[in-house]
């Protein structure tokens, strides 16, 4: 257990009451769920984006999909997917789809890692009227591992480079990295994607390509095609190999998520209900000590708050994300650790709990 934070860190000087944080972003809806964390991505690095190099099992004949009953977030997302319909399917998409089908463990593990974050991201996209497919970008970027880092020093679910993160107000210090902050980085990614979509005249494929390669790279490729009298849509641009595969992989993912039964895909079920809420802090706290005091899994608390690099909230926002079903015990433990009284949570957690949704496209 890490050392207990003492008064020398300022615990006795801060007396702001502890209270439940709203964040203003759909963290107060009913529902809770639990997740078992799959094995972490090797060395916590982003998996290389590669084209399908070997044939996969053929897709199963199209059948009648079960109607969406509102209980699972994958079904909710799939109902909103339309980028493939608007752009059609080509061999680059098929190649990525084949790669995903030949590596079922990748999607199964990524969908399990997505569990704690997916409802929040889906709600955020809906509120901003952004394409539902963008909820799949963290699968392409990080396999939904909030601790992922790349060989180019990109970090977090959305794989922000250091400079780009600073451009979008993601603070980075020795104690806190906003690129790994689930809430802050998701807002920054959606801000960035919205700006790119505006820059490229409403074209989401070009926006996603620019998110991967940089707006300058995509703009120069468009200019080169204009000079040569060639089409300037995404499919005709000469882009880096990774970017050529990046957008097709997301579109292939959208096909598999929308029709899992057709392709025999296994997605870890995720309830269509929020998993976490925010608790504001009166003073710094040690995550390991809090987890031990509250009797919750330290790995769960850290996975919701990976931006605190040393598991201490000395820098960064004055709040923690905690599982909704464990809100009361975490709040009580914080009160004990910080020597303050708190008001009880306003919601009735016992009545707001929702069961985990049935599996989507899961075959025996």
C-alpha positions in Angstrom: 0.0 0.0 0.0 1.4 3.4 -0.9 2.2 5.8 2.0 -0.7 7.6 3.6 -1.0 11.3 2.5 -0.3 13.5 5.4 -1.1 17.0 6.4 2.1 18.2 4.8 0.3 17.8 1.4 -2.3 20.4 2.5 -5.1 18.1 3.8 -5.7 20.2 6.9 -5.7 23.4 5.1 -8.6 22.6 2.7 -12.0 22.6 4.3 -14.3 22.7 1.3 -17.1 20.2 1.9 -17.1 17.0 0.0 -20.0 16.7 -2.4 -21.2 14.7 -5.3 -19.9 16.2 -8.5 -22.2 16.6 -11.5 -19.6 17.4 -14.2 -22.6 18.6 -16.2 -22.3 15.7 -18.6 -24.9 13.1 -18.1 -23.3 11.4 -15.1 -26.5 11.4 -13.0 -28.6 8.9 -14.9 -29.8 5.8 -13.2 -28.1 2.4 -13.5 -24.9 0.6 -12.6 -23.0 -2.4 -13.7 -19.8 -4.3 -13.0 -17.0 -5.4 -15.3 -14.1 -7.8 -15.2 -11.1 -6.3 -16.7 -9.4 -8.3 -19.5 -5.7 -8.7 -19.8 -4.0 -5.3 -20.5 -2.6 -4.5 -23.9 0.9 -5.8 -23.9 3.2 -3.2 -22.4 0.2 -0.9 -22.4 1.0 0.1 -26.0 -1.5 0.7 -28.8 -1.8 -2.3 -31.1 -0.4 -1.6 -34.5 -3.0 -0.8 -37.2 -2.4 -3.4 -39.8 -4.2 -4.5 -42.9 -5.7 -8.1 -43.2 -2.8 -10.3 -44.3 -4.6 -13.6 -44.2 -8.1 -14.8 -45.1 -10.7 -14.8 -42.4 -13.8 -17.0 -42.0 -16.5 -15.9 -44.4 -19.3 -13.9 -43.0 -22.4 -15.8 -42.3 -25.5 -15.3 -44.4 -27.5 -12.3 -43.5 -30.3 -13.2 -41.1 -32.9 -11.4 -39.1 -31.3 -9.5 -36.3 -33.1 -9.4 -33.0 -34.8 -6.1 -32.4 -33.0 -3.8 -30.1 -34.7 -3.8 -26.7 -32.9 -0.9 -25.2 -30.8 -2.9 -22.7 -27.4 -3.1 -24.3 -25.3 -0.1 -25.4 -23.9 -1.9 -28.5 -27.3 -2.3 -29.9 -28.1 1.3 -29.2 -25.0 2.4 -31.0 -25.5 0.1 -34.0 -28.9 1.6 -34.7 -27.3 5.0 -35.3 -24.5 3.8 -37.6 -24.9 5.2 -41.1 -21.4 6.1 -42.4 -21.0 2.8 -44.3 -24.4 3.2 -45.8 -23.5 6.7 -47.0 -20.1 5.7 -48.4 -20.6 2.1 -49.5 -18.3 -0.9 -49.0 -15.1 -1.4 -50.9 -12.1 -3.8 -50.8 -10.3 -1.7 -48.2 -13.2 -2.0 -45.8 -13.5 -5.7 -46.6 -9.8 -6.3 -45.9 -10.1 -4.7 -42.5 -13.3 -6.6 -41.7 -11.5 -9.8 -42.6 -8.6 -8.9 -40.3 -11.0 -8.3 -37.4 -12.8 -11.5 -38.0 -9.6 -13.4 -38.1 -8.6 -11.9 -34.7 -11.7 -12.3 -32.6 -9.8 -11.9 -29.3 -8.9 -8.3 -30.2 -12.5 -7.1 -30.6 -13.7 -9.3 -27.6 -11.1 -7.8 -25.3 -11.5 -4.3 -26.6 -15.3 -4.5 -26.1 -14.8 -5.7 -22.5 -12.4 -2.8 -21.8 -14.9 -0.4 -23.2 -17.5 -1.3 -20.6 -16.9 1.3 -18.0 -16.6 4.2 -20.5 -18.9 3.4 -23.4 -22.2 4.7 -22.1 -20.6 8.0 -21.1 -19.0 8.4 -24.6 -22.2 7.4 -26.3 -24.2 10.0 -24.3 -21.6 12.7 -25.0 -21.8 12.0 -28.7 -25.6 12.1 -28.7 -25.6 15.4 -26.9 -23.3 16.9 -29.5 -25.2 15.3 -32.4 -22.0 13.6 -33.5 -21.9 10.2 -35.4 -22.3 7.2 -33.2 -19.4 5.5 -35.0 -17.0 7.8 -33.2 -17.6 5.7 -30.1 -15.6 3.0 -31.9 -12.5 5.3 -32.5 -11.0 4.3 -29.1 -11.1 0.7 -30.3 -8.9 1.7 -33.3 -6.8 4.0 -31.3 -6.1 2.2 -28.0 -8.3 -0.9 -27.8 -10.2 1.1 -25.2 -7.2 0.9 -22.8 -7.0 4.3 -20.9 -3.4 3.6 -20.0 -2.3 2.9 -23.6 0.7 4.7 -25.0 2.2 4.6 -28.5 5.7 4.5 -29.8 5.2 8.2 -30.7 4.2 9.0 -27.1 0.5 9.4 -27.8 -1.6 8.5 -24.7 -5.0 7.6 -23.4 -8.2 6.2 -24.9 -8.1 8.8 -27.7 -4.3 8.7 -28.2 -3.5 12.4 -28.0 0.0 13.5 -28.7 1.5 15.8 -26.0 1.3 19.0 -28.1 -2.2 18.3 -29.5 -3.3 17.6 -25.9 -2.1 20.9 -24.7 -3.9 22.6 -27.6 -7.1 21.2 -26.2 -6.4 22.1 -22.6 -5.3 18.6 -21.5 -2.9 19.5 -18.7 0.2 17.3 -18.4 2.5 17.3 -15.3 4.5 14.9 -13.3 1.4 14.0 -11.3 -1.4 14.3 -13.8 -1.9 13.6 -17.6 -5.1 14.9 -19.0 -4.7 12.8 -22.1 -5.5 9.8 -19.8 -8.4 11.6 -18.1 -11.5 9.8 -19.4 -13.8 12.8 -19.2 -11.4 15.5 -20.2 -9.9 13.6 -23.1 -13.3 12.6 -24.5 -14.4 16.2 -24.6 -11.1 17.2 -26.2 -11.4 14.4 -28.9 -14.9 15.5 -29.7 -13.9 19.1 -29.9 -11.0 18.2 -32.2 -13.1 16.0 -34.4 -15.8 18.7 -34.7 -13.2 21.2 -35.7 -11.8 18.9 -38.3 -15.2 18.1 -39.8 -15.8 21.8 -40.2 -12.4 22.3 -41.7 -13.0 19.6 -44.3 -16.5 20.8 -45.3 -18.5 18.4 -43.3 -16.7 15.2 -44.5 -16.4 12.8 -41.6 -14.0 10.4 -43.4 -11.6 13.3 -44.1 -12.0 14.4 -40.5 -11.1 11.0 -39.1 -8.2 10.7 -41.5 -6.9 14.1 -40.3 -7.4 13.0 -36.7 -5.0 10.2 -37.4 -2.5 11.8 -39.8 -2.9 15.5 -39.0 -4.9 18.1 -40.8 -1.8 19.3 -42.7 -1.2 15.9 -44.2 -4.7 15.5 -45.4 -4.9 19.1 -46.7 -1.7 18.6 -48.7 -3.0 15.3 -50.2 -6.2 17.2 -51.3 -4.1 19.9 -52.9 -2.0 17.4 -54.7 -5.1 15.7 -56.2 -6.5 19.1 -57.2 -3.4 19.9 -59.1 -3.5 16.6 -60.9 -7.3 16.8 -61.6 -8.1 13.8 -59.4 -11.0 13.3 -57.0 -10.4 14.7 -53.6 -12.5 12.4 -51.5 -10.8 10.2 -48.8 -10.7 7.1 -51.0 -8.6 8.8 -53.7 -6.0 10.6 -51.6 -2.4 9.4 -51.3 -2.1 9.1 -47.5 0.3 7.3 -45.1 -0.4 3.5 -45.0 -1.7 3.7 -41.4 -4.2 6.4 -42.4 -5.2 4.4 -45.5 -6.2 1.6 -43.1 -7.5 3.7 -40.3 -10.9 4.9 -41.7 -11.7 1.5 -43.3 -11.1 -0.2 -40.0 -13.6 2.0 -38.2 -16.1 1.4 -40.9 -15.5 -2.3 -40.8 -16.0 -2.2 -37.0 -19.3 -0.4 -37.5 -20.5 -3.3 -39.7 -19.5 -5.9 -37.1 -21.1 -4.0 -34.2 -24.3 -3.3 -36.1 -24.7 -6.9 -37.2 -22.9 -9.1 -34.8 -25.1 -12.2 -35.4 -24.4 -12.0 -39.1 -20.7 -12.1 -38.6 -20.5 -14.4 -35.5 -18.9 -11.6 -33.5 -18.6 -11.8 -29.7 -19.0 -8.5 -27.9 -18.9 -8.2 -24.2 -22.3 -7.0 -23.0 -22.5 -3.5 -21.7 -25.7 -2.2 -20.0 -27.2 0.9 -21.6 -26.8 2.7 -18.3 -24.0 4.9 -16.7 -21.3 3.0 -14.9 -19.6 5.8 -13.0 -20.3 9.1 -11.3 -18.1 11.9 -10.0 -17.3 12.7 -6.4 -15.6 16.0 -5.7 -12.7 16.1 -3.3 -12.0 18.5 -0.4 -8.3 17.7 -0.5 -5.8 15.3 -2.1 -6.3 11.6 -1.6 -4.3 8.4 -2.2 -6.2 6.1 -4.5 -4.7 2.9 -3.0 -5.5 4.0 0.5 -9.1 5.0 -0.5 -9.7 1.7 -2.2 -8.5 -0.3 0.8 -10.6 1.9 3.2 -13.7 1.5 1.0 -13.2 -2.2 0.4 -13.2 -1.8 -3.4 -10.9 -3.1 -6.1 -8.0 -0.7 -6.5 -7.7 -1.6 -10.2 -11.3 -0.5 -10.8 -10.6 2.9 -9.1 -7.4 3.4 -11.0 -9.0 2.4 -14.3 -11.6 5.2 -13.9 -8.9 7.7 -12.9 -5.8 6.8 -14.9 -4.7 10.4 -15.3 -3.4 10.5 -11.7 0.0 9.1 -12.7 1.1 8.3 -9.2 -2.3 7.3 -7.8 -2.5 10.5 -5.8 -4.8 13.4 -6.6 -2.2 16.1 -6.0 -2.6 17.7 -9.4 -5.5 17.7 -11.8 -9.3 18.1 -11.3 -10.7 18.0 -7.7 -12.9 15.0 -8.4 -12.8 11.3 -8.7 -14.8 9.0 -10.9 -16.2 6.1 -8.9 -18.6 3.2 -9.8 -22.1 4.3 -9.1 -22.9 1.1 -7.2 -20.1 1.8 -4.8 -20.7 5.5 -4.4 -22.0 5.4 -0.8 -19.0 3.4 0.6 -16.5 5.5 -1.3 -18.1 8.7 0.0 -18.1 7.4 3.6 -14.5 6.4 3.3 -13.5 9.8 1.9 -15.2 11.4 4.8 -13.2 9.3 7.2 -9.9 9.9 5.4 -10.4 13.6 5.1 -12.1 14.2 8.5 -15.2 15.8 7.1 -18.9 15.2 7.2 -20.8 14.9 4.0 -24.4 14.9 2.8 -25.7 11.5 1.7 -26.0 11.0 -2.1 -29.3 12.4 -3.4 -30.1 9.4 -5.6 -31.4 6.0 -4.2 -28.8 3.7 -5.5 -30.6 0.5 -4.6 -33.5 1.4 -6.9 -31.3 2.7 -9.7 -29.2 -0.4 -10.2 -29.7 -2.0 -13.6 -28.7 -5.5 -14.6 -26.0 -6.1 -17.2 -27.5 -6.4 -20.6 -27.7 -9.7 -22.4 -24.9 -10.5 -24.7 -24.9 -9.1 -28.3 -24.4 -11.6 -31.0 -22.8 -14.1 -28.6 -22.6 -17.6 -29.9 -22.0 -20.7 -27.7 
